[in-house]
Amino acid sequence: MKYGTGTLYIQKHAVLFKLSTSQTCPLCPQVDSALHILSGCQHKQIRNMITERRNLACRMIFKAISKTGSLGSCIVSKDIGSNERMAMKKLQISETAESRIVTKWLFPPRFPDKDRFTSSRPDFVLVTRLLHRRKNTNTTN
């Protein structure tokens, strides 16, 4: 909320209030800003906080999908933090979603395994049945 209202305390404010003489981040050598604090600081502790905040949001979405009943079994892969954290939130992990690597059948037939293992891993993959509607191809002349 502070980011949205422009009241997030950053080094620019510290300089303005004469509490600091530098606008650089106190943790890393980059210029401090609200965006830097929320997603750009490369300090290990800040990166871990950003990752955990993201994983927490994903776990909340995962929990909502799991509780719908019919969609919970459609999750085939997940990479939203450790299994211990999932268990702490009392989230059931289906056996099909244990792997952090996206299953081979979701890729095109000739997609190299090397690329599949190194490609970006989604937070979780939800596979549902796709219903095709047949277009009426009968035309009358």
N, C-alpha and C positions, 0 to 999 in steps of 0.2 A: 504494500500500500504506500509505503514511503517513496518507492521508486516512481509510482504513478503520480504522486503529488509533488515530486521534486524535492522532498524533504529528507532523502536518504543522506546521512552524514558522510561526506567525502572530504578529501584533502582540500578541495577548493573552498569548502566552508571553513575548514580549520584555518586557512590563510586569511579568509575574510574576517574571522573572529579573532585574528592575531594569536592563534594557538599553535601555529606552525609557520614556517617560512618556505616550505616546499610543497608543490602539488604532486609529487611522486608518491606512489603507493608505499606505505610503511613496511610492507612485506616483500615487495619485489620492485625492481628498478623502473617500472612503467608509470606513465602518467595516470593518476587516479581519476576515476569517474564512476558514475552509477553503473554504467554498462560494464566497466572493468570489474567492479565488485561482484556483479551478478553472474558474469560468465567469462570474464577474460583473465582474471588474476591467475598466474601460473604457480603461485605458492602451493606447496603440497597440501597444507591443511585446508586452504580455500578450495582447491580442486576436489578434495575428498568431500567437502560439504556440498559442493555443487552436484557431484555425482550422487551422493546420498539423497539429496532433495529430489533429483530426477527419478531415482529408483523408487523413492517413496510414492511419488505421483503415479509411476507405472504400477506399483503394487496395489494401489487403490483402484486403478482401472482394472487390473487383473482380478482383484477380489470381486468387483462389481460384475464382471463377465462370468466369473466362476459361479456366482450365486444365481445366475439366471437359469441354471439347470441344464438346458439343452446346449448352450454354447460352451460350457466349461469343459466338455470332453473334446471340443474342436481345437483346443490349444495344442499345437504339435511341437513347439519349441519356445524356450524363454531364456532371456538373458537380462534379468532385472535384479541383479544383486545375488548375494549368496543364499544358499538353501537355508542356512541358519536364520537369516533375517526373515525369510519367507515363513519359516516355522514360528518365529517370534510373533508374527502377525496372524498366526493360526490360519495360514493359507495352504490349502491342499494343492500339492503339485502332482498332476496326473503323470502316470508312467510315460505317456507319449511326449510329455513336455520336459523330461529330465535333461535332455541334451541341450547344450548351449549352441550347438552348431546346427544350422538349418538343414533339414533332411534333403537328401539328394533328389527325391522325386518332385520337389518344388522348383527345381531349376530346369532349364531346357535340356534336352537329351544329351547334347554333346558339350555341356558346360564342364570345363576341367575342374577336377577335385581341388587342385592347388588354388584356384580362384574362389572356389566355394568356401574353403577354410579361411582364406585371407580377406574375403569380401566383408563389407560392413554387416554386422550382426544386428538384426532388428531386436527390439525389446521383447516382443513375443509374436509368434505367428499363429493366427487363428484361421483355420481352414473350414469353411462351411460349404454346404452343397449349393451349387449354382443351378438355378432353375432356368432352363432355356425356354423361351416362348417361340413357338414355331410361327413364322409369318405365313399367312395364307398365300401360297404361290399359285393357286388356281385362278386363272384369269379367263374371262369369257370374251370372245371376239365377236 
